[in-house]
Amino acid sequence: MASDPRTPDNVPARDESGHEEPGKPGASGTSSRGTVPGASGGAVVPKGKAGKEKGRAGTEEPKQPEPADRDVEEKPRITRAGMIWTATVAGLILLVLLIIFIAQNQDQVTLRYFALEGRVNLGLALFIAAVGGGLLTAVAGAARIIQLRAVAHKDRKRKRNQTR
């Protein structure tokens, strides 16, 4: 098994963007292996020939900055299909947990609401209460959204009339 020949003495000093820092140990324009920093693919150039090309005496194109680490993978894009799939999986997990909750709470309880009275399973009673609370929250949220859309519509209409 071969060991890594790069030691702190012969590895060029690099700044945050991955370029060699001038004046630092190991920053001589070429690395100890004869590669030119910023050259595409880390091409090996004989020492003394770096920066010299045939037919272009004295003119040197600006070097494109390279990423500091080529092994870093890009973040995957978030898509609607991915969000729907994630929401479906989360919903199924919650449904399984809900079924387990209802199955474990089979005790009969008496519910009274004004003049109404009835017996129902505890798990089912708590489920009905949770759904009722969710519906009330959804209605309040929908009312607020409708209110904000109406205000935004009035603002757009007012701005449109001002520009005419």
The 8 nearest C-alpha neighbors of each residue, nearest first, counted from 0:
[[1, 2, 3, 4, 5, 6, 7, 32],
 [2, 0, 3, 4, 5, 6, 32, 9],
 [3, 1, 4, 0, 5, 6, 7, 9],
 [2, 4, 5, 1, 6, 0, 10, 7],
 [5, 3, 2, 6, 1, 9, 10, 7],
 [6, 4, 3, 10, 9, 7, 8, 2],
 [5, 7, 8, 9, 10, 4, 3, 11],
 [6, 8, 10, 9, 5, 11, 12, 25],
 [9, 7, 6, 10, 25, 24, 5, 11],
 [8, 10, 6, 7, 31, 25, 5, 11],
 [11, 9, 7, 5, 8, 6, 25, 12],
 [12, 10, 25, 26, 30, 13, 9, 19],
 [11, 13, 19, 25, 20, 26, 23, 24],
 [14, 12, 19, 18, 20, 17, 11, 15],
 [13, 15, 17, 16, 18, 20, 19, 12],
 [16, 14, 17, 13, 67, 18, 19, 20],
 [15, 17, 67, 14, 18, 66, 13, 65],
 [16, 18, 67, 13, 14, 15, 66, 19],
 [19, 17, 13, 14, 16, 20, 36, 37],
 [20, 18, 13, 12, 26, 14, 21, 11],
 [19, 21, 13, 14, 23, 12, 26, 18],
 [22, 20, 23, 26, 19, 27, 28, 12],
 [21, 23, 20, 26, 24, 27, 25, 12],
 [24, 22, 26, 21, 20, 12, 25, 11],
 [25, 23, 26, 12, 22, 11, 8, 27],
 [24, 26, 11, 27, 12, 9, 10, 23],
 [27, 25, 11, 23, 24, 21, 19, 28],
 [28, 26, 29, 25, 30, 21, 24, 22],
 [29, 27, 26, 35, 30, 36, 19, 49],
 [30, 28, 35, 27, 34, 33, 36, 31],
 [29, 31, 32, 33, 34, 11, 35, 28],
 [30, 32, 33, 9, 29, 10, 34, 25],
 [33, 31, 30, 34, 43, 29, 9, 35],
 [32, 34, 30, 31, 29, 43, 44, 46],
 [35, 33, 43, 29, 30, 32, 44, 42],
 [34, 36, 29, 38, 37, 33, 41, 44],
 [37, 35, 38, 34, 29, 18, 41, 28],
 [36, 38, 35, 62, 39, 65, 64, 63],
 [39, 37, 35, 41, 36, 42, 40, 34],
 [38, 40, 41, 37, 42, 65, 36, 35],
 [39, 41, 42, 38, 37, 43, 34, 36],
 [40, 42, 38, 39, 34, 43, 35, 36],
 [43, 41, 40, 34, 38, 44, 39, 35],
 [42, 44, 34, 33, 41, 45, 35, 32],
 [45, 43, 34, 33, 49, 42, 46, 48],
 [44, 46, 48, 33, 47, 43, 49, 34],
 [47, 45, 48, 33, 44, 49, 29, 34],
 [46, 48, 49, 45, 44, 51, 50, 29],
 [49, 47, 46, 51, 45, 50, 44, 52],
 [48, 50, 51, 47, 44, 46, 35, 45],
 [49, 51, 48, 52, 59, 35, 47, 44],
 [52, 50, 49, 48, 53, 56, 55, 59],
 [51, 53, 55, 54, 50, 56, 48, 49],
 [54, 52, 55, 51, 56, 50, 57, 48],
 [53, 55, 56, 52, 51, 58, 57, 59],
 [56, 54, 58, 53, 52, 57, 59, 51],
 [55, 57, 58, 54, 52, 51, 53, 59],
 [56, 58, 55, 59, 51, 52, 50, 54],
 [59, 57, 55, 56, 60, 51, 52, 50],
 [58, 60, 61, 57, 50, 55, 56, 51],
 [59, 61, 62, 58, 63, 50, 55, 57],
 [62, 60, 59, 63, 64, 58, 37, 50],
 [61, 63, 60, 37, 64, 38, 59, 65],
 [62, 64, 65, 61, 37, 38, 39, 60],
 [65, 63, 62, 37, 66, 18, 16, 17],
 [66, 64, 63, 37, 67, 17, 16, 18],
 [67, 65, 68, 69, 17, 64, 16, 18],
 [66, 68, 17, 16, 65, 69, 15, 18],
 [67, 69, 70, 66, 71, 17, 65, 16],
 [68, 70, 71, 66, 67, 72, 65, 73],
 [69, 71, 68, 72, 67, 73, 66, 65],
 [72, 70, 69, 68, 73, 67, 66, 74],
 [73, 71, 70, 74, 69, 75, 68, 66],
 [72, 74, 75, 71, 76, 70, 69, 68],
 [75, 73, 76, 72, 77, 71, 78, 70],
 [76, 74, 73, 77, 72, 78, 81, 71],
 [77, 75, 78, 74, 73, 81, 79, 82],
 [76, 78, 75, 81, 79, 82, 80, 74],
 [79, 77, 81, 80, 76, 82, 83, 75],
 [78, 80, 82, 81, 83, 77, 84, 85],
 [79, 81, 83, 78, 82, 84, 77, 85],
 [82, 80, 84, 78, 79, 83, 85, 77],
 [81, 83, 79, 85, 84, 80, 86, 78],
 [84, 82, 86, 80, 81, 85, 79, 87],
 [83, 85, 81, 87, 82, 86, 80, 88],
 [86, 84, 82, 88, 87, 83, 81, 89],
 [85, 87, 89, 83, 84, 88, 90, 82],
 [88, 86, 90, 84, 85, 89, 83, 91],
 [87, 89, 91, 85, 90, 86, 92, 84],
 [88, 90, 86, 92, 87, 91, 85, 93],
 [91, 89, 87, 93, 88, 92, 86, 94],
 [90, 92, 94, 88, 93, 89, 87, 95],
 [91, 93, 89, 95, 94, 90, 88, 96],
 [94, 92, 96, 90, 91, 95, 97, 89],
 [93, 95, 91, 97, 96, 92, 90, 98],
 [94, 96, 98, 92, 97, 93, 91, 99],
 [95, 97, 93, 99, 94, 98, 100, 92],
 [98, 96, 100, 94, 99, 95, 93, 101],
 [97, 99, 95, 101, 100, 96, 102, 94],
 [98, 100, 102, 96, 97, 101, 103, 95],
 [101, 99, 97, 103, 98, 102, 96, 104],
 [102, 100, 122, 98, 104, 103, 99, 123],
 [101, 103, 99, 100, 104, 98, 105, 122],
 [102, 104, 100, 101, 105, 99, 122, 98],
 [105, 103, 122, 101, 102, 106, 121, 100],
 [104, 106, 120, 103, 121, 102, 107, 122],
 [105, 107, 120, 104, 121, 108, 122, 119],
 [108, 106, 120, 119, 121, 118, 105, 109],
 [109, 107, 118, 119, 121, 120, 110, 106],
 [108, 110, 118, 117, 119, 111, 107, 116],
 [109, 111, 117, 116, 118, 108, 112, 119],
 [112, 110, 116, 115, 113, 117, 109, 114],
 [111, 113, 115, 114, 116, 110, 117, 109],
 [112, 114, 115, 111, 116, 110, 117, 109],
 [113, 115, 112, 116, 111, 117, 110, 109],
 [116, 114, 112, 113, 111, 117, 110, 109],
 [115, 117, 111, 110, 112, 114, 109, 118],
 [116, 118, 110, 109, 119, 111, 115, 108],
 [117, 119, 109, 108, 110, 107, 120, 116],
 [118, 120, 107, 108, 121, 124, 109, 117],
 [121, 119, 107, 105, 123, 106, 122, 108],
 [120, 122, 124, 123, 104, 106, 108, 107],
 [123, 121, 101, 104, 125, 124, 120, 126],
 [122, 124, 126, 120, 121, 125, 127, 101],
 [123, 125, 121, 127, 126, 122, 120, 128],
 [126, 124, 128, 122, 127, 123, 129, 121],
 [127, 125, 123, 129, 128, 124, 122, 130],
 [126, 128, 130, 124, 125, 129, 131, 123],
 [127, 129, 125, 131, 126, 130, 132, 124],
 [130, 128, 126, 132, 131, 127, 125, 133],
 [129, 131, 133, 127, 132, 128, 134, 126],
 [132, 130, 128, 134, 129, 133, 127, 135],
 [133, 131, 129, 135, 134, 130, 128, 136],
 [134, 132, 130, 136, 131, 135, 137, 129],
 [133, 135, 137, 131, 136, 132, 130, 138],
 [134, 136, 132, 138, 137, 133, 139, 131],
 [135, 137, 133, 139, 134, 138, 140, 132],
 [138, 136, 134, 140, 135, 139, 141, 133],
 [139, 137, 141, 135, 140, 136, 134, 142],
 [140, 138, 136, 142, 137, 141, 135, 143],
 [141, 139, 137, 143, 142, 138, 136, 144],
 [140, 142, 144, 138, 143, 139, 137, 145],
 [143, 141, 139, 145, 140, 144, 138, 146],
 [142, 144, 146, 140, 141, 145, 147, 139],
 [145, 143, 141, 147, 146, 142, 148, 140],
 [146, 144, 148, 142, 143, 147, 141, 149],
 [145, 147, 143, 149, 144, 148, 142, 150],
 [148, 146, 144, 150, 149, 145, 151, 143],
 [149, 147, 151, 145, 150, 146, 152, 144],
 [148, 150, 152, 146, 147, 151, 145, 153],
 [149, 151, 147, 153, 152, 148, 154, 146],
 [152, 150, 148, 154, 153, 149, 147, 155],
 [151, 153, 149, 155, 150, 154, 148, 156],
 [152, 154, 156, 150, 151, 155, 157, 149],
 [155, 153, 151, 157, 156, 152, 158, 150],
 [156, 154, 152, 158, 157, 153, 159, 151],
 [155, 157, 153, 159, 154, 158, 152, 160],
 [156, 158, 154, 160, 159, 155, 153, 161],
 [159, 157, 161, 155, 160, 156, 154, 162],
 [158, 160, 156, 157, 162, 161, 155, 163],
 [159, 161, 157, 158, 163, 162, 156, 155],
 [162, 160, 158, 159, 163, 157, 156, 155],
 [161, 163, 159, 160, 158, 157, 156, 155],
 [162, 160, 161, 159, 158, 157, 156, 155]]
